[in-house]
Structures are given as C-alpha cells and as structure tokens.
Amino acid sequence: MKDKSKDMTDGQAKDLILKSIIRKENNLTTLYGFHSELFPEKSKSYVKSLIIEIEKSGFELANFHHSSAGNILVTRIGIIEPFLEKGGFEKIEKKEKRKEQKEKFDFNISKWKYHTFWWFFALAIFGGGYSAYDFINGLNNNDKTEVNVNENVPNTEQSTNSQNEKKWTDSNGNVFIEEGNEISIIPANYNKNGKTYKVFIYNETSDEIGIIENLKIRPSEFKIFNLKDTDTLELDNGVKFMFGETYGLEVADKKSQVNGLGGKFLDEYKVPDEVEWAFVIVPAGKGD
C-alpha cells in the first residue's frame, strides 16, 4: 500500500487521523488500525506520538483509552467536523511556524541593533579624527590643487527576453536584475560559494529611493533583494546594507533613516515568510 503520509507535515497527519475517525462506522479505531491503514511505512511510535498530541491538545476531539498492551482505543465525540472546517491541526501548525519566524526576526533585529551601534560609533570616532587631521593638514598646505571629479554614469544593459525582467550594470560592474518586486544582485567579483539572503526594504518616505538608474523604490512600495554575503547594497539616500565578517548584515545609517522590522510588524508590512531581514526606510532622524 502506498504511504498516504508521504511529504505530510505532522499537522496534516493528525488531521488525516481525525478524518479516519469520522469515516469509521462503529466509531472505534485503534493505534494499530491507524498505523496499518494510514501510515504503513511509518513507525508505530510515530503514529502513537501523533495520537498522544491530539489527546493532549485540549480540544476534546475524541476519547482515548490506553491498554496495557500499548494499544490506544479511540472513540469520537462528535465535534471533529467543526474543528477540521476551521483549519484543523494544519492551521495551528502554520500559526506556530509563523510565530517561530517572528521570534527569529526579533532575535536577528536585536542582534543587528546591538552590533551595528558599536560599529557605527567606532566609525564616527574614526571619521571625526580623520576630518580634524585633514582640516589641519589643509591649513598648512599653501599649494592649491585643482580636483576634477568625473561622475561615472551607470551603463544600461538591454532588457532580457522576459517582459518581467530588467537588467542594469553599474560603473563597478555589479549587475542588478529586477523581476517584479524582487531584485537580484550579481557582484562584479562573483563568488559562487557566497550565501544569499532575502532582504525586505519598504519605503515609508514621500520620496523615491534610487538604487541604480531607473531602479527605484517608490513611496509605500517594497522590494525584496537577493543579497549575497559578498554584496554591498547602496541607496541614493546614503543608506548602505553590507555583510561584515563577524556579525553578518550591517547597515550604514548616518542620518537615522532605517527601522528594523520584527514581531507583529512583519504582518503589518506583509513581509513574506522566506525573508531573513526586513527594514523600513523612514524620514531622516526617525530611524532606530
């Protein structure tokens, strides 16, 4: 018999047990019956753990009688159908998974805030000291040197054959590929072993945020960047996203324009489950 539980989650497997209870005309089922009928390729201990989880769930879906031989007799009590109509254990499992995802975001955001604070604090001290040295050195220099600044304009690549995909290359050779709300970055020095993270960025300002040429994040719009750990993503408002060697993702935010998202805000901003990092760009001075 083909195992009906293949690729099932535990929540789906428990719902399958409840459906089997409904189908039994004599209203009596057993652990061994569930194993042979529904999960022949699984162990009895796995099936037993599912039944015990149903028993301890607190929903009072059936009566459970444990025999001295290790079997479990199950009789329904008539409220299984409404429970399944509301989503059953599969829906509960998805909620728990979402909760775990939120806790992961909260932990990552807290760690990011802690580590980036000291990184930027040290950077500010270094920058201030260097500026003072440069100012004093300039006073002692009587020779005037004319500096010509040539601004390199990014080269635009032709659009790909796909109507939904656009492609640009900046002056450093980095390739930006936009497909819907998702942007992939292929750095000039491509590292095939670099890990890729999905980074969610939402624009809560009244201005467009430029990234490269026609690639922008409009007000009240978000983009998801497939950012490699070898990449640096720089926005035209001065914010930079980059990966450090010790603490992972770091953000350069001199004007305090970035808020990290976690907890209930992931739902409010409709952050997809697969995103590892989520941020909101806010007016200067209102960031974390």
C-alpha positions in Angstrom: 0.0 0.0 0.0 1.3 3.4 -0.9 2.0 5.5 2.2 -0.5 8.4 2.3 1.7 10.3 4.7 4.5 10.9 2.2 5.5 14.6 2.3 2.9 15.3 5.0 3.6 17.6 8.0 2.7 16.5 11.5 -0.3 18.8 11.4 -1.6 17.3 8.2 -1.0 13.8 9.5 -3.1 14.5 12.7 -5.9 15.9 10.5 -5.8 12.7 8.5 -6.3 10.7 11.7 -9.3 12.8 12.6 -10.8 12.2 9.1 -10.3 8.5 9.5 -12.2 8.6 12.9 -15.1 10.2 11.1 -15.2 7.5 8.4 -15.4 4.6 10.9 -19.0 3.5 11.2 -18.6 1.8 14.6 -16.8 4.9 16.0 -14.0 2.7 17.3 -10.4 3.0 16.0 -7.1 1.9 17.3 -3.4 2.8 17.2 -2.6 -0.3 15.2 -5.5 0.4 12.8 -4.3 3.9 12.1 -0.8 2.6 11.5 -1.8 -0.1 9.0 -4.4 2.0 7.2 -2.8 5.5 7.1 0.9 5.2 7.9 2.2 1.7 6.9 5.7 3.0 6.1 6.0 4.9 9.4 6.9 3.5 12.8 4.2 2.7 15.4 5.9 5.1 17.8 5.5 7.9 15.3 1.7 7.2 14.9 1.4 6.9 18.7 3.1 10.3 19.2 0.5 11.8 16.9 -2.4 10.3 18.8 -1.0 11.5 22.1 -0.5 15.0 20.7 -4.2 15.0 19.6 -5.2 13.8 23.1 -3.2 16.5 24.9 -4.2 19.3 22.5 -7.0 20.4 24.8 -9.7 20.3 22.0 -11.5 17.2 23.3 -12.0 15.7 19.9 -12.2 12.1 21.0 -12.0 9.7 23.9 -8.7 7.9 24.3 -8.2 4.6 26.2 -4.7 3.2 26.7 -4.4 -0.5 27.0 -1.8 -2.4 29.0 -0.5 -3.9 25.7 0.4 -0.5 24.4 -2.6 -0.1 22.1 -4.8 3.0 22.1 -8.6 2.8 21.5 -10.2 5.9 20.1 -13.9 6.9 20.0 -15.2 10.1 18.6 -17.3 12.5 20.5 -18.9 14.4 17.6 -17.0 17.8 17.3 -14.3 16.8 14.9 -16.0 18.2 11.8 -16.2 21.8 13.0 -12.6 21.6 14.1 -11.5 20.5 10.7 -13.7 23.1 8.9 -11.7 25.8 10.8 -8.4 24.5 9.5 -7.6 21.7 12.0 -4.1 21.0 13.2 -2.6 22.1 9.9 -3.7 25.7 10.5 -2.4 25.6 14.1 0.9 24.3 12.8 1.2 27.1 10.3 0.5 29.7 13.0 3.2 28.2 15.2 5.6 28.3 12.3 4.8 31.9 11.7 5.4 32.6 15.4 8.8 31.0 15.3 9.6 33.0 12.2 8.7 36.2 14.1 10.9 35.2 17.0 13.7 34.6 14.6 13.2 38.1 13.1 13.1 39.7 16.6 16.4 38.0 17.6 18.1 39.0 14.3 17.0 42.6 14.6 18.0 42.9 18.2 21.4 41.4 17.4 21.7 43.8 14.4 20.9 46.8 16.5 23.4 45.9 19.2 26.3 45.1 17.0 25.8 47.9 14.4 25.6 50.5 17.2 29.3 49.9 18.3 30.4 49.6 14.7 29.0 53.0 13.7 30.1 54.5 17.0 33.7 53.5 16.2 33.3 54.6 12.6 32.1 58.0 13.8 35.1 58.5 16.1 37.4 57.5 13.3 35.7 59.7 10.8 35.8 62.7 13.2 39.5 62.2 13.9 40.3 61.9 10.3 38.3 65.0 9.4 40.2 67.0 12.0 43.6 65.8 10.7 42.6 66.6 7.1 41.4 70.1 8.1 44.7 70.9 10.0 46.8 69.5 7.2 44.8 71.6 4.7 45.6 74.8 6.6 49.4 74.1 6.3 49.2 73.4 2.6 49.7 76.5 0.6 49.6 74.7 -2.8 46.2 74.8 -4.4 45.4 71.7 -6.3 42.5 71.6 -8.7 40.5 68.4 -8.4 38.4 67.2 -11.3 35.6 64.8 -10.4 34.2 62.7 -13.2 30.9 61.1 -12.3 30.5 57.8 -13.9 27.1 57.2 -15.2 25.9 53.5 -15.0 25.7 51.6 -18.2 22.3 50.3 -19.0 22.0 46.7 -20.2 19.4 45.7 -22.7 16.3 44.2 -21.2 16.2 40.4 -21.1 13.9 38.5 -23.3 11.5 38.1 -20.4 9.0 41.0 -20.2 9.0 40.9 -16.4 12.8 41.1 -16.1 15.0 44.1 -16.3 18.8 44.3 -16.1 21.3 47.0 -15.3 25.1 47.2 -14.8 26.6 49.9 -12.6 30.1 51.5 -13.1 31.7 49.0 -10.8 30.5 46.0 -12.9 27.7 44.9 -10.5 24.7 43.5 -12.3 21.1 44.3 -11.0 18.3 42.1 -12.1 14.7 43.3 -11.3 11.8 40.8 -11.6 8.6 42.2 -10.2 9.3 43.4 -6.6 12.4 41.2 -6.3 16.0 42.3 -7.2 18.9 40.0 -7.6 22.5 41.4 -7.4 25.4 39.7 -9.1 28.6 41.3 -7.9 31.5 42.1 -10.2 33.7 39.6 -8.4 31.1 36.8 -8.3 31.6 34.3 -5.5 29.6 31.1 -6.3 30.0 30.0 -2.6 28.5 33.1 -1.2 25.3 32.6 0.8 22.3 34.6 -0.4 19.8 36.2 2.0 16.4 37.8 1.1 16.3 41.4 2.4 12.9 43.2 2.5 13.1 47.0 2.2 9.9 49.2 2.4 9.9 52.9 1.5 7.8 54.8 4.1 9.0 58.3 2.9 7.3 60.6 0.5 10.3 60.4 -2.0 11.5 57.8 -4.4 14.6 55.9 -3.2 17.1 55.4 -6.0 19.3 52.4 -6.3 20.6 52.5 -9.9 19.3 54.4 -12.9 15.6 53.5 -13.3 15.6 51.1 -10.4 13.8 52.8 -7.6 11.6 52.1 -4.6 8.6 54.3 -4.8 6.7 55.7 -1.7 4.7 52.9 0.1 6.4 50.3 -2.1 8.7 47.5 -1.1 11.4 45.5 -2.9 13.0 42.1 -1.9 16.7 41.9 -2.6 18.5 38.6 -3.1 21.7 39.9 -1.3 24.8 37.8 -1.3 27.1 37.9 1.7 29.7 39.4 -0.6 27.5 42.3 -1.8 27.0 45.9 -0.7 23.7 47.5 -1.5 23.8 51.3 -1.5 20.8 53.5 -1.7 20.9 57.1 -3.0 19.8 58.4 0.4 23.2 57.3 1.9 22.0 54.1 3.5 24.2 51.1 2.9 23.5 47.4 3.5 26.5 45.1 3.8 27.7 41.9 5.4 30.5 42.1 8.0 33.0 39.3 8.7 31.8 38.8 12.3 28.2 39.8 12.8 26.6 39.3 9.4 24.3 42.0 8.0 25.3 45.6 8.9 23.7 48.9 8.0 25.4 52.2 7.5 22.7 54.8 8.5 24.3 58.1 9.4 21.0 60.0 9.1 19.0 57.5 11.2 16.7 56.5 8.3 16.3 52.8 8.9 14.0 50.8 11.2 14.3 47.0 11.6 11.1 45.0 11.5 10.1 42.2 13.8 7.1 40.8 15.7 3.7 42.0 14.7 5.2 44.5 12.2 6.0 41.6 9.9 2.3 41.0 9.4 1.5 44.8 9.2 4.1 45.2 6.4 3.2 41.8 4.8 6.7 40.5 4.9 7.0 37.1 3.2 8.0 34.1 5.4 11.1 33.4 3.3 12.7 36.8 4.1 15.6 36.7 6.5 15.9 40.5 7.2 13.3 43.3 6.9 13.7 47.0 7.1 11.7 50.2 6.6 13.2 53.4 5.3 11.8 56.4 7.2 12.4 60.2 7.1 15.8 61.3 8.4 16.0 61.3 12.2 13.2 58.9 12.8 15.1 55.6 12.4 16.3 53.2 15.1 
